[in-house]
Each structure stands twice: as C-alpha cells, then as structure tokens.
Amino acid sequence: MKRTKLLLVLFFTASLFLSAPQSIKAQFQTEPSLFRDIEPDSLMARIAKLPSIYDVKRLESKHFKDKYVLTIEQPVSHKDPSLGKFRQRVFVMHAGLDRPTVLVTEGYGASYAVNPNYREEISRLFNTNIIFVEHRYFLESTPENRDWKHLTAENSAYDLHNVTMIFKEVYKKKWIATGISKGGQTALIYRAFFPSDVHITVPYVAPLCRGAEDGRHEPFIANFAGTPDQRERILNFQREVLKRRVSLQPLFDAFCSEKRYEFNLPLDEIYDYSVLEFSFAFWQWGSNPEEIPSADADDKTVFEYWMKISSPDYFVKESATTPFFVQAAKELGYYGYDTKPFEGLLKVRNTKGYLSKIFLPQNQKFKFSKRLSKKLEKFVATTDSHMIFIYGEFDPWSAVMISEPNSPNVVVVTDPQGSHRARISTLPEESQKRVISLLERWLLE
C-alpha cells in the first residue's frame, strides 16, 4: 500500500505473462471475431462522442491495436453534483469488440499505464480490452479545490460506475474489475456499492482494515511471517541499527539532506520510524533473510542494507501518496508499530497516532469511521458475486485479508510464503490452474 518507487515495480510485476491452458487460448485468443471490429479512426471518434469524454489522445502500445488516454468529467461529490466537477484520467486499450474488458481500479496515480509495454495480467491471459481508471485526487485526477471531505470510498465507487456505464456503450461483453493493493481494495469497494456492474472481480493483496491502527499487523509480523529464526534475525538487525545510533545517525542525516527529504518530525525520530518500518517493509516486498547483514558487519554495510529495505523517503511530508494517507485516516485504515522489542533504544516515546503526526497535511485531523469496513465485511459474507482474492502468505497485509467467505463463488487463494507481489503468475501450478479455470468458466457462462 505504500512506497511509490516500489509500487511501480509492483505494478509492472502484475503484467508478467502466465501461459494459459490451450482451452483458453482457443476460446479467448484465437477465436474469430464475433463482430467486425471498427477501424482505429472510427473507434477514436466513437469514444470521443461518448458522454462526458474529453481530450482523447492516441498512445503507443506494443500489445494493443489501439490505445488512448482521455479524461472523463466527474462530480466532485456524487451526492451533490452542484459542488463542481473534475477531470479523471482514463486509459483505453483496445483488443476487440468481441473481447471481454478488464477494468483496472487503480488506487493511486496512473502514470505507469502510459508505458507502451504495459498490460495487466488478466488481460494478457484472456486477450481483453482494458479500461484503466486513475483514482480521484491522485496526479492528473485531482480537483482544483482539493477538499478532503469528498475523497471517499463511496465517491470513488461512483466514479468507477460512471466510467463503466459510459464504456459499456462500446464494450458489451463481460467485464472484470481488478486492482492491486489499494487498487484491489478499490475493486472490492466498487463491487460492494455496485454488485451488478461487472461480472467478475479479482482483487490482488487487498487489505480490509478496521481502524487507523488496526492492531492485527504487529502480531502477524511477530508470530507468523517467516520462520522463528528469520523473525529473530530481523529483530536483531533492527536492534543493531538502534544500538549504532551514534555512528549511523550522521550517515542517516546526510542521506536525508542529500535527497532533500523534509519531514514533519525531527530526524532522530524519523530514524526510529525507519527502523520500526523495517520488518513490515521486509516481509511486504518478499526480501531474502539470508541477505541481512550480521552483527559484526561494518557501518556502511548495515546502513546501505537498512536504506535498501526501509528508506526514510516513505516518511516525507506531503508527497504524491498524501491522498492515500488521508483515506487511511478517514476510512481505509492502516497499521501500527510494536515498540516493546526496542525498549530503551528509541527516541520516540509513543507511536500511537503516528499517521497524523507524520503523513497528514498540516493541521488536518480526521476521525476514523468503521462504516466502510463493516459494509465490506458484510458484503463479502453475504454476496454470491464471482470474486477471486489473491494474497501472499507472509505479506503483512494478509493480516487483514477478508474473512472466510460463505459462498463458493467467493474464492480466496494464497501464494505460499508469498509477499505483496502475489499474482496469478506467482501461485503454485495447481492454484494457477484453479484460478484460470474459474475465470474461464465464469467468462463462458
């Protein structure tokens, strides 16, 4: 859910090709068109004439016949359209009018979709069109008057509903909503608010938190992720960094100065938070415990590895991810830190409320509402919608995965020892076949 520079790696990992069974290739990739497809210029003109569409531009793609970027005019508040409108960035990747359509429910900015090599995993498997939606309040989809009260899960669901209804005028086959991390959470939110808009939903590594500091991540890291020996090795490294504060703090300060990082807290406290964050970041991104430096490693080796795993860039004030932290504080939730293993070594006295202290815009405070988490939990428990949730076993976000569903149509698949990079392509062969078979069957129904 965090670290913009790693999110880019994460997103491109999602586009890795997974060889599909021949039945899928035959049915979805080599089947003759059911309709005569329209010419490129005609398609562009047709899209431009859709309601609320502006600024359609052609983009280069190595995977699609046609690729466009455009904006869709959306109400800032769907409950009160009189409050004004904003333009939301959307990408269209065209495989064919007879193809299914994947709706990518991005939870952050969408700049990486510009890349000519981009293709989402399910789209690659089933040769689908893609409608890719940048989340409101991120990058080019930010209202001029950035009033945080309109940055809500409900508004984001209505954004997606509008996009889907508009493009169903062109793409009339089955739709699959999918997203990664916060994007997977957004796909779940969209399905909960509009259960009938799409036929299938595939959220990857999607958390469902119950509080601004949920409380389930810390024991997961302490007792479940990895082996006992690996967890102890991580703790020992964190303690070593804290014990070496006298020699490492100057390196840390110089590093932050060189990078021109600015924080809402003093550097010695950011030092502590970067150490506390280490174990979460380590397991989230699937790092190798064998690479952790030993206690007798020199300062340079220890420092460089610490920065590799848990750089302080995560804690900089008012960044491109600020809208996410606002959402986390309001209704999406987040995690806390366990300081007990580091008693006597920290400068920070208490990490409670750190989300507000470090990440939120100046002078902004939000009261967390459990309304959304309760709605989503009830939806998962009662829905019969076709949904596949994919998680990584050791990913700390799996501490807050959805509860065991009651319907056979709601499926949870876990990548053994997997991280936040868990995808269909990373699953064991048997699990891959199960997921692909389900998707194939649902698309043919």
PENOR-V841979 format. One record per backbone hydrogen bond with DSSP energy under -1.0 kcal/mol. CO is the residue of the C=O (numbers start at 0). NH is the residue of the N-H. E is the energy in kcal/mol with one decimal. If there is no record, write none. Layout:
<<CO & NH & E> <CO & NH & E>>
//
This chain:
<<2 & 6 & -2.1> <3 & 7 & -1.5> <5 & 9 & -2.7> <6 & 10 & -3.1> <7 & 11 & -2.1> <8 & 12 & -2.0> <9 & 13 & -1.2> <11 & 14 & -1.3> <12 & 15 & -1.7> <20 & 24 & -1.9> <21 & 25 & -3.0> <22 & 26 & -2.3> <23 & 27 & -3.3> <24 & 28 & -1.4> <24 & 29 & -1.7> <38 & 42 & -2.7> <39 & 43 & -2.6> <40 & 44 & -2.1> <41 & 45 & -2.4> <42 & 46 & -2.7> <43 & 47 & -2.3> <44 & 48 & -1.1> <46 & 49 & -1.6> <49 & 52 & -1.4> <51 & 72 & -2.3> <53 & 70 & -2.5> <56 & 68 & -2.4> <65 & 93 & -3.1> <66 & 58 & -3.3> <67 & 91 & -2.8> <68 & 56 & -2.6> <69 & 89 & -2.6> <70 & 53 & -2.7> <71 & 87 & -2.7> <73 & 85 & -2.4> <79 & 82 & -2.1> <80 & 83 & -1.4> <83 & 75 & -2.4> <85 & 73 & -2.9> <87 & 71 & -2.3> <88 & 133 & -2.4> <89 & 69 & -2.5> <90 & 131 & -2.8> <91 & 67 & -2.9> <92 & 129 & -2.5> <93 & 64 & -1.3> <93 & 65 & -1.0> <95 & 98 & -1.5> <99 & 128 & -2.5> <100 & 175 & -2.6> <101 & 130 & -2.8> <102 & 177 & -2.6> <103 & 105 & -1.4> <103 & 132 & -2.3> <107 & 134 & -1.9> <109 & 112 & -1.8> <110 & 113 & -1.9> <111 & 114 & -1.1> <114 & 117 & -1.9> <115 & 61 & -2.5> <119 & 123 & -2.0> <120 & 124 & -2.0> <121 & 125 & -2.3> <122 & 126 & -1.1> <122 & 127 & -1.2> <128 & 101 & -3.0> <129 & 92 & -2.9> <130 & 103 & -2.2> <131 & 90 & -2.7> <134 & 137 & -1.5> <137 & 140 & -2.6> <140 & 136 & -2.6> <144 & 146 & -2.2> <146 & 149 & -1.8> <147 & 150 & -1.6> <149 & 151 & -1.5> <151 & 155 & -2.0> <152 & 156 & -2.2> <153 & 157 & -2.2> <154 & 158 & -2.2> <155 & 159 & -2.0> <156 & 160 & -2.3> <157 & 161 & -2.4> <158 & 162 & -2.2> <159 & 163 & -2.8> <160 & 164 & -2.6> <161 & 165 & -2.1> <162 & 166 & -2.4> <163 & 167 & -1.7> <165 & 168 & -1.1> <166 & 169 & -1.4> <166 & 170 & -3.1> <173 & 100 & -2.7> <174 & 198 & -1.8> <174 & 199 & -1.6> <175 & 102 & -3.4> <176 & 201 & -2.9> <177 & 104 & -2.4> <178 & 203 & -2.8> <179 & 182 & -2.7> <180 & 184 & -2.4> <181 & 185 & -2.2> <182 & 186 & -1.9> <183 & 187 & -2.0> <184 & 188 & -2.5> <185 & 189 & -2.7> <186 & 190 & -2.0> <187 & 191 & -2.3> <188 & 192 & -2.0> <189 & 193 & -2.6> <193 & 196 & -1.4> <199 & 176 & -2.7> <200 & 387 & -2.3> <202 & 389 & -2.0> <203 & 180 & -1.9> <210 & 333 & -1.9> <215 & 219 & -1.1> <216 & 220 & -2.3> <217 & 221 & -2.2> <218 & 222 & -2.1> <219 & 223 & -2.3> <219 & 224 & -2.1> <226 & 230 & -2.6> <227 & 231 & -2.3> <228 & 232 & -2.0> <229 & 233 & -2.0> <230 & 234 & -2.3> <231 & 235 & -2.5> <232 & 236 & -1.8> <233 & 237 & -2.3> <234 & 238 & -2.6> <235 & 239 & -2.2> <236 & 240 & -2.2> <237 & 241 & -1.9> <238 & 242 & -2.6> <239 & 243 & -1.7> <241 & 244 & -1.3> <243 & 247 & -2.8> <244 & 248 & -2.9> <247 & 251 & -2.7> <248 & 252 & -3.1> <249 & 253 & -2.4> <250 & 254 & -2.2> <251 & 255 & -2.3> <252 & 256 & -2.3> <253 & 257 & -2.7> <254 & 258 & -2.0> <255 & 260 & -2.4> <261 & 316 & -2.4> <265 & 269 & -2.0> <266 & 270 & -2.4> <267 & 271 & -1.2> <268 & 272 & -2.3> <269 & 273 & -2.4> <270 & 274 & -1.4> <271 & 275 & -2.8> <272 & 276 & -2.4> <276 & 280 & -2.7> <277 & 281 & -2.6> <278 & 282 & -2.0> <279 & 283 & -2.6> <280 & 284 & -1.9> <281 & 286 & -2.4> <283 & 419 & -3.1> <287 & 290 & -1.9> <288 & 291 & -1.4> <293 & 296 & -1.8> <297 & 301 & -2.3> <298 & 302 & -3.1> <299 & 303 & -2.4> <300 & 304 & -1.9> <301 & 305 & -2.3> <302 & 306 & -2.5> <303 & 307 & -1.8> <304 & 308 & -1.8> <305 & 309 & -3.1> <310 & 313 & -1.3> <311 & 314 & -1.9> <312 & 315 & -1.1> <318 & 321 & -1.7> <320 & 324 & -1.6> <321 & 325 & -2.0> <322 & 326 & -2.2> <323 & 327 & -2.9> <324 & 328 & -2.3> <325 & 329 & -1.8> <326 & 330 & -3.1> <326 & 331 & -2.8> <327 & 332 & -1.6> <329 & 368 & -2.7> <333 & 213 & -2.4> <338 & 341 & -2.0> <339 & 342 & -1.4> <341 & 344 & -2.3> <350 & 353 & -1.9> <352 & 356 & -1.7> <353 & 357 & -2.7> <354 & 358 & -1.8> <354 & 359 & -1.0> <360 & 363 & -2.1> <369 & 373 & -2.2> <370 & 374 & -2.0> <371 & 375 & -2.7> <372 & 376 & -2.4> <373 & 377 & -2.2> <374 & 378 & -2.3> <375 & 379 & -2.5> <376 & 380 & -1.9> <377 & 381 & -1.3> <378 & 382 & -2.5> <385 & 200 & -1.8> <386 & 410 & -2.8> <388 & 412 & -3.1> <389 & 204 & -3.7> <390 & 414 & -3.2> <394 & 397 & -2.5> <395 & 398 & -1.6> <396 & 399 & -1.4> <397 & 400 & -1.3> <399 & 207 & -2.2> <406 & 409 & -1.5> <408 & 386 & -2.5> <410 & 388 & -3.2> <412 & 390 & -2.4> <414 & 392 & -2.5> <414 & 417 & -2.7> <417 & 393 & -2.1> <418 & 421 & -1.5> <423 & 426 & -1.0> <427 & 431 & -2.7> <428 & 432 & -2.5> <429 & 433 & -1.8> <430 & 434 & -2.5> <431 & 435 & -2.8> <432 & 436 & -2.6> <433 & 437 & -2.2> <434 & 438 & -2.5> <435 & 439 & -2.8> <436 & 440 & -2.6> <437 & 441 & -2.8> <438 & 442 & -2.4> <439 & 443 & -1.4>>
//
